[in-house]
Amino acid sequence: MSSYNINKGIGRTVEFRGLKSQYLFIFTGGLLGILIMVMILYMVGVNSFVCLFLGAGGALLIVGQTFSLNKKHGEHGLMKISAQKRHPHYIICRKRVRRYFKFKTKFRQL
């Protein structure tokens, strides 16, 4: 009889060293952007020490900010923040008040 291993991670969120779900996209996208920026600066002819300093500083900034966002807002925090920004602060109604009341007629038509 064959024995099969059961994947016990089904239904869990993706996690890498404490970063959860959408923060991983920010983390990888930010580091990829910094890498491309350093490559472009190096090919343009900027001093290599300046490129290394900007690359290391940018990477440290991305890593620090991503981990702090993850710690502050949690797993679904970015979705909650974006939903809160799309929620209206107040509702503007320009209809007349009279339109909200339904007046019944005395006689029904047959």
Secondary structure as UniProt FT lines:
FT   TURN            8..11
FT   STRAND          15..16
FT   TURN            17..18
FT   STRAND          19..20
FT   HELIX           22..44
FT   HELIX           48..73
FT   TURN            75..76
FT   HELIX           77..86
FT   HELIX           97..100
//
